[in-house]
Amino acid sequence: MRISIDSDICIGSGQCALTAPGVFTQDDDGFGDVLPGREDGAGEPLVREAARACPVQAITVEGD
């Protein structure tokens, strides 16, 4: 699995960090970010749910 956030689309709603805090965080400006070393999802079962919860669909989850 490979996770990324399109920073040009993200509005900083924080749904990703609330849903899967072991993978996502918010940067100093409040925008979503993937935690360092967690780009593979780190086995977090809620990664896909976090992507679905993003109101602007800024999160991409590729692979299994």
PyMOL Python script that loads the backbone (N, CA, C, O; Angstrom):
from pymol import cmd

cmd.read_pdbstr("""\
ATOM      1  N   MET A   1       0.852  -1.172   0.000  1.00  0.00           N
ATOM      2  CA  MET A   1       0.000   0.000   0.000  1.00  0.00           C
ATOM      3  C   MET A   1       0.897   1.234   0.000  1.00  0.00           C
ATOM      4  O   MET A   1       1.955   1.253   0.630  1.00  0.00           O
ATOM      5  N   ARG A   2       0.463   2.240  -0.703  1.00  0.00           N
ATOM      6  CA  ARG A   2       1.187   3.514  -0.755  1.00  0.00           C
ATOM      7  C   ARG A   2       0.177   4.646  -0.557  1.00  0.00           C
ATOM      8  O   ARG A   2      -0.827   4.719  -1.266  1.00  0.00           O
ATOM      9  N   ILE A   3       0.444   5.520   0.400  1.00  0.00           N
ATOM     10  CA  ILE A   3      -0.481   6.592   0.755  1.00  0.00           C
ATOM     11  C   ILE A   3       0.155   7.939   0.466  1.00  0.00           C
ATOM     12  O   ILE A   3       1.331   8.160   0.756  1.00  0.00           O
ATOM     13  N   SER A   4      -0.634   8.837  -0.109  1.00  0.00           N
ATOM     14  CA  SER A   4      -0.145  10.196  -0.331  1.00  0.00           C
ATOM     15  C   SER A   4      -1.297  11.183  -0.169  1.00  0.00           C
ATOM     16  O   SER A   4      -2.468  10.827  -0.307  1.00  0.00           O
ATOM     17  N   ILE A   5      -0.938  12.426   0.126  1.00  0.00           N
ATOM     18  CA  ILE A   5      -1.909  13.503   0.255  1.00  0.00           C
ATOM     19  C   ILE A   5      -1.526  14.589  -0.744  1.00  0.00           C
ATOM     20  O   ILE A   5      -0.378  15.034  -0.782  1.00  0.00           O
ATOM     21  N   ASP A   6      -2.488  15.007  -1.545  1.00  0.00           N
ATOM     22  CA  ASP A   6      -2.262  16.087  -2.505  1.00  0.00           C
ATOM     23  C   ASP A   6      -2.385  17.407  -1.755  1.00  0.00           C
ATOM     24  O   ASP A   6      -3.488  17.844  -1.429  1.00  0.00           O
ATOM     25  N   SER A   7      -1.257  18.032  -1.487  1.00  0.00           N
ATOM     26  CA  SER A   7      -1.257  19.264  -0.696  1.00  0.00           C
ATOM     27  C   SER A   7      -1.907  20.440  -1.415  1.00  0.00           C
ATOM     28  O   SER A   7      -2.266  21.435  -0.786  1.00  0.00           O
ATOM     29  N   ASP A   8      -2.058  20.329  -2.732  1.00  0.00           N
ATOM     30  CA  ASP A   8      -2.736  21.395  -3.480  1.00  0.00           C
ATOM     31  C   ASP A   8      -4.247  21.343  -3.294  1.00  0.00           C
ATOM     32  O   ASP A   8      -4.939  22.336  -3.519  1.00  0.00           O
ATOM     33  N   ILE A   9      -4.758  20.185  -2.884  1.00  0.00           N
ATOM     34  CA  ILE A   9      -6.204  19.993  -2.722  1.00  0.00           C
ATOM     35  C   ILE A   9      -6.618  20.071  -1.249  1.00  0.00           C
ATOM     36  O   ILE A   9      -7.709  20.548  -0.938  1.00  0.00           O
ATOM     37  N   CYS A  10      -5.763  19.610  -0.354  1.00  0.00           N
ATOM     38  CA  CYS A  10      -6.092  19.521   1.069  1.00  0.00           C
ATOM     39  C   CYS A  10      -6.556  20.871   1.612  1.00  0.00           C
ATOM     40  O   CYS A  10      -5.965  21.913   1.327  1.00  0.00           O
ATOM     41  N   ILE A  11      -7.641  20.824   2.411  1.00  0.00           N
ATOM     42  CA  ILE A  11      -8.166  22.041   3.036  1.00  0.00           C
ATOM     43  C   ILE A  11      -7.946  22.044   4.547  1.00  0.00           C
ATOM     44  O   ILE A  11      -8.318  23.000   5.227  1.00  0.00           O
ATOM     45  N   GLY A  12      -7.343  20.977   5.073  1.00  0.00           N
ATOM     46  CA  GLY A  12      -7.035  20.923   6.495  1.00  0.00           C
ATOM     47  C   GLY A  12      -8.200  20.606   7.398  1.00  0.00           C
ATOM     48  O   GLY A  12      -8.252  21.090   8.528  1.00  0.00           O
ATOM     49  N   SER A  13      -9.144  19.801   6.926  1.00  0.00           N
ATOM     50  CA  SER A  13     -10.298  19.459   7.765  1.00  0.00           C
ATOM     51  C   SER A  13      -9.913  18.562   8.935  1.00  0.00           C
ATOM     52  O   SER A  13     -10.599  18.551   9.957  1.00  0.00           O
ATOM     53  N   GLY A  14      -8.823  17.810   8.798  1.00  0.00           N
ATOM     54  CA  GLY A  14      -8.336  16.969   9.887  1.00  0.00           C
ATOM     55  C   GLY A  14      -8.991  15.615  10.015  1.00  0.00           C
ATOM     56  O   GLY A  14      -8.682  14.870  10.945  1.00  0.00           O
ATOM     57  N   GLN A  15      -9.887  15.275   9.107  1.00  0.00           N
ATOM     58  CA  GLN A  15     -10.568  13.989   9.198  1.00  0.00           C
ATOM     59  C   GLN A  15      -9.601  12.808   9.114  1.00  0.00           C
ATOM     60  O   GLN A  15      -9.823  11.779   9.752  1.00  0.00           O
ATOM     61  N   CYS A  16      -8.537  12.953   8.334  1.00  0.00           N
ATOM     62  CA  CYS A  16      -7.555  11.874   8.206  1.00  0.00           C
ATOM     63  C   CYS A  16      -6.876  11.614   9.551  1.00  0.00           C
ATOM     64  O   CYS A  16      -6.778  10.468   9.988  1.00  0.00           O
ATOM     65  N   ALA A  17      -6.409  12.679  10.204  1.00  0.00           N
ATOM     66  CA  ALA A  17      -5.718  12.545  11.480  1.00  0.00           C
ATOM     67  C   ALA A  17      -6.652  12.050  12.583  1.00  0.00           C
ATOM     68  O   ALA A  17      -6.217  11.338  13.488  1.00  0.00           O
ATOM     69  N   LEU A  18      -7.915  12.416  12.517  1.00  0.00           N
ATOM     70  CA  LEU A  18      -8.880  11.928  13.500  1.00  0.00           C
ATOM     71  C   LEU A  18      -9.204  10.454  13.291  1.00  0.00           C
ATOM     72  O   LEU A  18      -9.389   9.714  14.257  1.00  0.00           O
ATOM     73  N   THR A  19      -9.275  10.029  12.039  1.00  0.00           N
ATOM     74  CA  THR A  19      -9.660   8.654  11.718  1.00  0.00           C
ATOM     75  C   THR A  19      -8.511   7.670  11.878  1.00  0.00           C
ATOM     76  O   THR A  19      -8.709   6.578  12.411  1.00  0.00           O
ATOM     77  N   ALA A  20      -7.319   8.031  11.428  1.00  0.00           N
ATOM     78  CA  ALA A  20      -6.156   7.142  11.490  1.00  0.00           C
ATOM     79  C   ALA A  20      -4.934   7.907  12.008  1.00  0.00           C
ATOM     80  O   ALA A  20      -4.017   8.191  11.237  1.00  0.00           O
ATOM     81  N   PRO A  21      -4.910   8.242  13.298  1.00  0.00           N
ATOM     82  CA  PRO A  21      -3.827   9.052  13.854  1.00  0.00           C
ATOM     83  C   PRO A  21      -2.464   8.362  13.850  1.00  0.00           C
ATOM     84  O   PRO A  21      -1.444   9.023  14.046  1.00  0.00           O
ATOM     85  N   GLY A  22      -2.429   7.067  13.635  1.00  0.00           N
ATOM     86  CA  GLY A  22      -1.168   6.355  13.556  1.00  0.00           C
ATOM     87  C   GLY A  22      -0.488   6.510  12.210  1.00  0.00           C
ATOM     88  O   GLY A  22       0.667   6.115  12.045  1.00  0.00           O
ATOM     89  N   VAL A  23      -1.202   7.088  11.238  1.00  0.00           N
ATOM     90  CA  VAL A  23      -0.669   7.261   9.881  1.00  0.00           C
ATOM     91  C   VAL A  23      -0.662   8.729   9.472  1.00  0.00           C
ATOM     92  O   VAL A  23       0.271   9.184   8.809  1.00  0.00           O
ATOM     93  N   PHE A  24      -1.688   9.467   9.859  1.00  0.00           N
ATOM     94  CA  PHE A  24      -1.825  10.862   9.425  1.00  0.00           C
ATOM     95  C   PHE A  24      -1.639  11.834  10.581  1.00  0.00           C
ATOM     96  O   PHE A  24      -1.888  11.512  11.742  1.00  0.00           O
ATOM     97  N   THR A  25      -1.201  13.018  10.229  1.00  0.00           N
ATOM     98  CA  THR A  25      -1.078  14.113  11.189  1.00  0.00           C
ATOM     99  C   THR A  25      -1.424  15.396  10.447  1.00  0.00           C
ATOM    100  O   THR A  25      -1.729  15.369   9.255  1.00  0.00           O
ATOM    101  N   GLN A  26      -1.378  16.506  11.149  1.00  0.00           N
ATOM    102  CA  GLN A  26      -1.546  17.804  10.505  1.00  0.00           C
ATOM    103  C   GLN A  26      -0.263  18.593  10.702  1.00  0.00           C
ATOM    104  O   GLN A  26       0.317  18.593  11.788  1.00  0.00           O
ATOM    105  N   ASP A  27       0.174  19.266   9.646  1.00  0.00           N
ATOM    106  CA  ASP A  27       1.411  20.040   9.717  1.00  0.00           C
ATOM    107  C   ASP A  27       1.188  21.333  10.496  1.00  0.00           C
ATOM    108  O   ASP A  27       0.092  21.577  11.001  1.00  0.00           O
ATOM    109  N   ASP A  28       2.206  22.144  10.591  1.00  0.00           N
ATOM    110  CA  ASP A  28       2.121  23.388  11.364  1.00  0.00           C
ATOM    111  C   ASP A  28       1.062  24.353  10.843  1.00  0.00           C
ATOM    112  O   ASP A  28       0.585  25.213  11.583  1.00  0.00           O
ATOM    113  N   ASP A  29       0.697  24.212   9.578  1.00  0.00           N
ATOM    114  CA  ASP A  29      -0.333  25.068   8.986  1.00  0.00           C
ATOM    115  C   ASP A  29      -1.719  24.438   9.057  1.00  0.00           C
ATOM    116  O   ASP A  29      -2.696  25.036   8.605  1.00  0.00           O
ATOM    117  N   GLY A  30      -1.812  23.229   9.625  1.00  0.00           N
ATOM    118  CA  GLY A  30      -3.099  22.572   9.785  1.00  0.00           C
ATOM    119  C   GLY A  30      -3.499  21.661   8.639  1.00  0.00           C
ATOM    120  O   GLY A  30      -4.601  21.112   8.648  1.00  0.00           O
ATOM    121  N   PHE A  31      -2.629  21.486   7.651  1.00  0.00           N
ATOM    122  CA  PHE A  31      -2.951  20.630   6.512  1.00  0.00           C
ATOM    123  C   PHE A  31      -2.528  19.191   6.785  1.00  0.00           C
ATOM    124  O   PHE A  31      -1.586  18.944   7.538  1.00  0.00           O
ATOM    125  N   GLY A  32      -3.228  18.250   6.170  1.00  0.00           N
ATOM    126  CA  GLY A  32      -2.944  16.836   6.360  1.00  0.00           C
ATOM    127  C   GLY A  32      -1.566  16.457   5.856  1.00  0.00           C
ATOM    128  O   GLY A  32      -1.048  17.022   4.893  1.00  0.00           O
ATOM    129  N   ASP A  33      -0.987  15.471   6.546  1.00  0.00           N
ATOM    130  CA  ASP A  33       0.329  14.975   6.177  1.00  0.00           C
ATOM    131  C   ASP A  33       0.420  13.519   6.625  1.00  0.00           C
ATOM    132  O   ASP A  33      -0.203  13.121   7.609  1.00  0.00           O
ATOM    133  N   VAL A  34       1.203  12.732   5.893  1.00  0.00           N
ATOM    134  CA  VAL A  34       1.451  11.356   6.279  1.00  0.00           C
ATOM    135  C   VAL A  34       2.661  11.360   7.203  1.00  0.00           C
ATOM    136  O   VAL A  34       3.680  11.982   6.901  1.00  0.00           O
ATOM    137  N   LEU A  35       2.546  10.665   8.328  1.00  0.00           N
ATOM    138  CA  LEU A  35       3.655  10.606   9.264  1.00  0.00           C
ATOM    139  C   LEU A  35       4.871   9.962   8.611  1.00  0.00           C
ATOM    140  O   LEU A  35       4.716   9.018   7.837  1.00  0.00           O
ATOM    141  N   PRO A  36       6.069  10.443   8.901  1.00  0.00           N
ATOM    142  CA  PRO A  36       7.280   9.854   8.325  1.00  0.00           C
ATOM    143  C   PRO A  36       7.371   8.357   8.638  1.00  0.00           C
ATOM    144  O   PRO A  36       7.171   7.931   9.775  1.00  0.00           O
ATOM    145  N   GLY A  37       7.672   7.588   7.621  1.00  0.00           N
ATOM    146  CA  GLY A  37       7.779   6.144   7.770  1.00  0.00           C
ATOM    147  C   GLY A  37       6.457   5.402   7.737  1.00  0.00           C
ATOM    148  O   GLY A  37       6.435   4.178   7.861  1.00  0.00           O
ATOM    149  N   ARG A  38       5.367   6.113   7.573  1.00  0.00           N
ATOM    150  CA  ARG A  38       4.028   5.494   7.559  1.00  0.00           C
ATOM    151  C   ARG A  38       3.393   5.528   6.182  1.00  0.00           C
ATOM    152  O   ARG A  38       2.197   5.267   6.046  1.00  0.00           O
ATOM    153  N   GLU A  39       4.177   5.846   5.156  1.00  0.00           N
ATOM    154  CA  GLU A  39       3.654   5.957   3.796  1.00  0.00           C
ATOM    155  C   GLU A  39       3.077   4.635   3.278  1.00  0.00           C
ATOM    156  O   GLU A  39       2.347   4.615   2.287  1.00  0.00           O
ATOM    157  N   ASP A  40       3.412   3.533   3.959  1.00  0.00           N
ATOM    158  CA  ASP A  40       2.888   2.230   3.560  1.00  0.00           C
ATOM    159  C   ASP A  40       1.627   1.852   4.342  1.00  0.00           C
ATOM    160  O   ASP A  40       1.109   0.748   4.175  1.00  0.00           O
ATOM    161  N   GLY A  41       1.137   2.737   5.175  1.00  0.00           N
ATOM    162  CA  GLY A  41      -0.072   2.492   5.950  1.00  0.00           C
ATOM    163  C   GLY A  41       0.178   1.879   7.305  1.00  0.00           C
ATOM    164  O   GLY A  41      -0.706   1.894   8.161  1.00  0.00           O
ATOM    165  N   ALA A  42       1.366   1.339   7.520  1.00  0.00           N
ATOM    166  CA  ALA A  42       1.774   0.789   8.822  1.00  0.00           C
ATOM    167  C   ALA A  42       0.775  -0.213   9.391  1.00  0.00           C
ATOM    168  O   ALA A  42       0.659  -0.352  10.608  1.00  0.00           O
ATOM    169  N   GLY A  43       0.058  -0.907   8.520  1.00  0.00           N
ATOM    170  CA  GLY A  43      -0.903  -1.901   8.985  1.00  0.00           C
ATOM    171  C   GLY A  43      -2.158  -1.322   9.603  1.00  0.00           C
ATOM    172  O   GLY A  43      -2.960  -2.061  10.175  1.00  0.00           O
ATOM    173  N   GLU A  44      -2.346  -0.029   9.503  1.00  0.00           N
ATOM    174  CA  GLU A  44      -3.511   0.648  10.091  1.00  0.00           C
ATOM    175  C   GLU A  44      -4.767   0.283   9.312  1.00  0.00           C
ATOM    176  O   GLU A  44      -4.854   0.582   8.121  1.00  0.00           O
ATOM    177  N   PRO A  45      -5.735  -0.352   9.949  1.00  0.00           N
ATOM    178  CA  PRO A  45      -6.944  -0.781   9.234  1.00  0.00           C
ATOM    179  C   PRO A  45      -7.865   0.361   8.797  1.00  0.00           C
ATOM    180  O   PRO A  45      -8.734   0.148   7.951  1.00  0.00           O
ATOM    181  N   LEU A  46      -7.700   1.554   9.343  1.00  0.00           N
ATOM    182  CA  LEU A  46      -8.611   2.651   9.036  1.00  0.00           C
ATOM    183  C   LEU A  46      -8.091   3.622   7.974  1.00  0.00           C
ATOM    184  O   LEU A  46      -8.679   4.683   7.765  1.00  0.00           O
ATOM    185  N   VAL A  47      -6.987   3.264   7.299  1.00  0.00           N
ATOM    186  CA  VAL A  47      -6.421   4.165   6.291  1.00  0.00           C
ATOM    187  C   VAL A  47      -7.424   4.438   5.175  1.00  0.00           C
ATOM    188  O   VAL A  47      -7.628   5.591   4.795  1.00  0.00           O
ATOM    189  N   ARG A  48      -8.043   3.402   4.654  1.00  0.00           N
ATOM    190  CA  ARG A  48      -9.015   3.596   3.564  1.00  0.00           C
ATOM    191  C   ARG A  48     -10.229   4.388   4.043  1.00  0.00           C
ATOM    192  O   ARG A  48     -10.784   5.186   3.287  1.00  0.00           O
ATOM    193  N   GLU A  49     -10.639   4.178   5.275  1.00  0.00           N
ATOM    194  CA  GLU A  49     -11.744   4.950   5.837  1.00  0.00           C
ATOM    195  C   GLU A  49     -11.356   6.423   5.955  1.00  0.00           C
ATOM    196  O   GLU A  49     -12.177   7.305   5.704  1.00  0.00           O
ATOM    197  N   ALA A  50     -10.117   6.687   6.334  1.00  0.00           N
ATOM    198  CA  ALA A  50      -9.631   8.076   6.416  1.00  0.00           C
ATOM    199  C   ALA A  50      -9.656   8.725   5.043  1.00  0.00           C
ATOM    200  O   ALA A  50     -10.017   9.895   4.918  1.00  0.00           O
ATOM    201  N   ALA A  51      -9.276   7.981   4.014  1.00  0.00           N
ATOM    202  CA  ALA A  51      -9.304   8.514   2.649  1.00  0.00           C
ATOM    203  C   ALA A  51     -10.737   8.833   2.231  1.00  0.00           C
ATOM    204  O   ALA A  51     -10.991   9.857   1.597  1.00  0.00           O
ATOM    205  N   ARG A  52     -11.669   7.955   2.586  1.00  0.00           N
ATOM    206  CA  ARG A  52     -13.089   8.196   2.253  1.00  0.00           C
ATOM    207  C   ARG A  52     -13.645   9.382   3.035  1.00  0.00           C
ATOM    208  O   ARG A  52     -14.528  10.086   2.546  1.00  0.00           O
ATOM    209  N   ALA A  53     -13.136   9.607   4.244  1.00  0.00           N
ATOM    210  CA  ALA A  53     -13.640  10.692   5.088  1.00  0.00           C
ATOM    211  C   ALA A  53     -13.153  12.069   4.637  1.00  0.00           C
ATOM    212  O   ALA A  53     -13.710  13.087   5.048  1.00  0.00           O
ATOM    213  N   CYS A  54     -12.125  12.108   3.800  1.00  0.00           N
ATOM    214  CA  CYS A  54     -11.597  13.396   3.339  1.00  0.00           C
ATOM    215  C   CYS A  54     -12.652  14.101   2.484  1.00  0.00           C
ATOM    216  O   CYS A  54     -13.081  13.550   1.470  1.00  0.00           O
ATOM    217  N   PRO A  55     -13.078  15.303   2.870  1.00  0.00           N
ATOM    218  CA  PRO A  55     -14.149  15.979   2.154  1.00  0.00           C
ATOM    219  C   PRO A  55     -13.767  16.443   0.742  1.00  0.00           C
ATOM    220  O   PRO A  55     -14.645  16.721  -0.075  1.00  0.00           O
ATOM    221  N   VAL A  56     -12.469  16.526   0.454  1.00  0.00           N
ATOM    222  CA  VAL A  56     -12.044  16.976  -0.874  1.00  0.00           C
ATOM    223  C   VAL A  56     -11.275  15.888  -1.641  1.00  0.00           C
ATOM    224  O   VAL A  56     -10.702  16.147  -2.700  1.00  0.00           O
ATOM    225  N   GLN A  57     -11.273  14.668  -1.087  1.00  0.00           N
ATOM    226  CA  GLN A  57     -10.624  13.521  -1.728  1.00  0.00           C
ATOM    227  C   GLN A  57      -9.148  13.792  -2.039  1.00  0.00           C
ATOM    228  O   GLN A  57      -8.677  13.489  -3.135  1.00  0.00           O
ATOM    229  N   ALA A  58      -8.420  14.363  -1.071  1.00  0.00           N
ATOM    230  CA  ALA A  58      -7.003  14.688  -1.260  1.00  0.00           C
ATOM    231  C   ALA A  58      -6.081  13.494  -0.996  1.00  0.00           C
ATOM    232  O   ALA A  58      -4.891  13.557  -1.303  1.00  0.00           O
ATOM    233  N   ILE A  59      -6.613  12.418  -0.436  1.00  0.00           N
ATOM    234  CA  ILE A  59      -5.799  11.263  -0.076  1.00  0.00           C
ATOM    235  C   ILE A  59      -5.894  10.192  -1.149  1.00  0.00           C
ATOM    236  O   ILE A  59      -6.984   9.839  -1.599  1.00  0.00           O
ATOM    237  N   THR A  60      -4.744   9.683  -1.550  1.00  0.00           N
ATOM    238  CA  THR A  60      -4.679   8.577  -2.495  1.00  0.00           C
ATOM    239  C   THR A  60      -4.098   7.360  -1.796  1.00  0.00           C
ATOM    240  O   THR A  60      -3.051   7.440  -1.153  1.00  0.00           O
ATOM    241  N   VAL A  61      -4.789   6.231  -1.926  1.00  0.00           N
ATOM    242  CA  VAL A  61      -4.303   4.963  -1.393  1.00  0.00           C
ATOM    243  C   VAL A  61      -4.164   4.017  -2.571  1.00  0.00           C
ATOM    244  O   VAL A  61      -5.148   3.677  -3.228  1.00  0.00           O
ATOM    245  N   GLU A  62      -2.942   3.597  -2.832  1.00  0.00           N
ATOM    246  CA  GLU A  62      -2.681   2.696  -3.959  1.00  0.00           C
ATOM    247  C   GLU A  62      -2.240   1.341  -3.454  1.00  0.00           C
ATOM    248  O   GLU A  62      -1.512   1.248  -2.465  1.00  0.00           O
ATOM    249  N   GLY A  63      -2.671   0.300  -4.119  1.00  0.00           N
ATOM    250  CA  GLY A  63      -2.243  -1.057  -3.775  1.00  0.00           C
ATOM    251  C   GLY A  63      -3.013  -1.633  -2.610  1.00  0.00           C
ATOM    252  O   GLY A  63      -3.961  -1.041  -2.094  1.00  0.00           O
ATOM    253  N   ASP A  64      -2.562  -2.829  -2.211  1.00  0.00           N
ATOM    254  CA  ASP A  64      -3.244  -3.551  -1.117  1.00  0.00           C
ATOM    255  C   ASP A  64      -2.594  -3.300   0.196  1.00  0.00           C
ATOM    256  O   ASP A  64      -3.039  -3.828   1.215  1.00  0.00           O
TER     257      ASP A  64
END
""", "prot")
cmd.dss("prot")
cmd.show_as("cartoon", "prot")
cmd.util.cbc("prot")
cmd.orient("prot")
